[in-house]
Amino acid sequence: MARSSGVRGRRIGSGPAGESERGGDLVARVAVTFWCAGGHSTRTMFAAEAVAPATWDCHGCGMPAGQDRDNPPPALRVEPYKTHLAYVRERRSDADAEIILAQALARLRGTS
């Protein structure tokens, strides 16, 4: 017959069975509520001596949320994905492109 252990299913350092006290005093906390432009509210706990940030990410939609309910921060502008060609067109003008194309064609014609 197998013998069972009295510590089965217990965490290390959890203390004697039936102990309901925590292992220390809790730090003083304060609840701060943030509101986003979508109307969601997010309540977050901070230590009383900590400075709460001006903005926090909304748990509902991910937009930035501020502490002023009537004036939430604006939604972030999401720029569309740019292709490699779009970045090249930002750096080069059409005249530059014509010069580069002419040089490349000249090299190809000269080597073939």
C-alpha positions as CSV (number, residue, x, y, z in Angstrom):
1,M,0.0,0.0,0.0
2,A,1.4,3.4,-1.0
3,R,1.9,6.1,1.6
4,S,0.6,9.6,1.0
5,S,2.5,12.8,1.8
6,G,0.9,15.5,4.0
7,V,2.3,18.3,1.7
8,R,0.6,17.1,-1.4
9,G,-1.1,19.9,-3.4
10,R,0.6,22.7,-1.4
11,R,2.8,25.6,-2.4
12,I,6.2,25.9,-0.9
13,G,6.2,28.6,1.7
14,S,2.4,28.7,2.0
15,G,2.5,28.2,5.8
16,P,0.5,25.9,8.0
17,A,-2.8,24.6,6.9
18,G,-5.7,26.9,7.7
19,E,-3.7,30.1,8.0
20,S,-5.7,32.9,6.4
21,E,-3.3,35.8,7.1
22,R,-1.1,37.2,4.3
23,G,2.6,37.3,4.6
24,G,2.9,41.0,5.3
25,D,1.1,44.4,5.2
26,L,-0.3,45.6,2.0
27,V,0.9,48.9,0.6
28,A,-1.6,51.7,0.5
29,R,-3.3,51.8,-2.9
30,V,-5.4,54.3,-4.9
31,A,-7.7,53.6,-7.8
32,V,-7.4,55.8,-10.9
33,T,-10.0,55.7,-13.7
34,F,-9.0,56.5,-17.3
35,W,-11.5,57.2,-20.1
36,C,-10.9,56.8,-23.8
37,A,-12.5,58.5,-26.8
38,G,-14.7,55.5,-27.3
39,G,-16.4,56.0,-24.0
40,H,-14.8,53.1,-22.2
41,S,-13.5,53.4,-18.6
42,T,-10.5,51.6,-17.3
43,R,-9.9,51.4,-13.5
44,T,-6.4,50.7,-12.5
45,M,-4.8,50.4,-9.0
46,F,-1.5,52.2,-8.2
47,A,0.5,52.6,-5.0
48,A,-0.5,55.7,-3.1
49,E,2.9,57.2,-3.3
50,A,3.3,56.4,-7.1
51,V,2.5,59.1,-9.7
52,A,-0.2,57.8,-12.1
53,P,0.6,58.3,-15.8
54,A,-1.2,60.8,-17.9
55,T,-2.4,58.2,-20.3
56,W,-3.2,54.5,-20.1
57,D,-4.2,51.9,-22.8
58,C,-8.0,51.2,-22.7
59,H,-8.7,47.6,-21.8
60,G,-11.8,47.7,-24.1
61,C,-10.4,49.0,-27.4
62,G,-6.7,49.7,-26.9
63,M,-6.9,53.4,-27.6
64,P,-5.2,55.8,-25.3
65,A,-7.2,56.8,-22.3
66,G,-6.8,59.9,-20.0
67,Q,-8.0,60.9,-16.6
68,D,-10.3,63.6,-17.8
69,R,-13.6,62.1,-18.7
70,D,-14.8,65.1,-20.7
71,N,-11.6,65.5,-22.7
72,P,-10.1,62.0,-23.5
73,P,-6.9,61.9,-25.6
74,P,-7.5,61.6,-29.3
75,A,-7.2,58.2,-31.0
76,L,-3.8,57.4,-32.5
77,R,-3.5,57.9,-36.3
78,V,-2.7,54.6,-37.9
79,E,-0.8,55.0,-41.1
80,P,-1.4,52.4,-43.8
81,Y,1.3,50.0,-44.7
82,K,3.8,51.4,-47.2
83,T,5.4,49.3,-49.9
84,H,9.1,49.5,-50.8
85,L,8.2,51.5,-53.9
86,A,6.3,54.1,-51.8
87,Y,9.4,54.7,-49.7
88,V,11.5,55.0,-52.9
89,R,9.1,57.5,-54.4
90,E,9.4,59.6,-51.2
91,R,13.2,59.7,-51.5
92,R,13.5,60.2,-55.3
93,S,11.9,62.5,-57.8
94,D,10.7,61.5,-61.3
95,A,13.8,63.2,-62.7
96,D,16.1,61.2,-60.4
97,A,14.3,58.1,-61.5
98,E,14.9,58.9,-65.2
99,I,18.6,59.5,-64.6
100,I,19.0,56.2,-62.7
101,L,17.1,54.3,-65.3
102,A,19.2,55.8,-68.1
103,Q,22.4,54.8,-66.3
104,A,21.2,51.3,-65.7
105,L,20.2,50.8,-69.3
106,A,23.5,52.2,-70.5
107,R,25.4,49.7,-68.3
108,L,23.2,46.8,-69.7
109,R,23.7,47.8,-73.3
110,G,27.4,48.3,-72.8
111,T,28.0,44.9,-71.3
112,S,25.8,42.8,-73.6
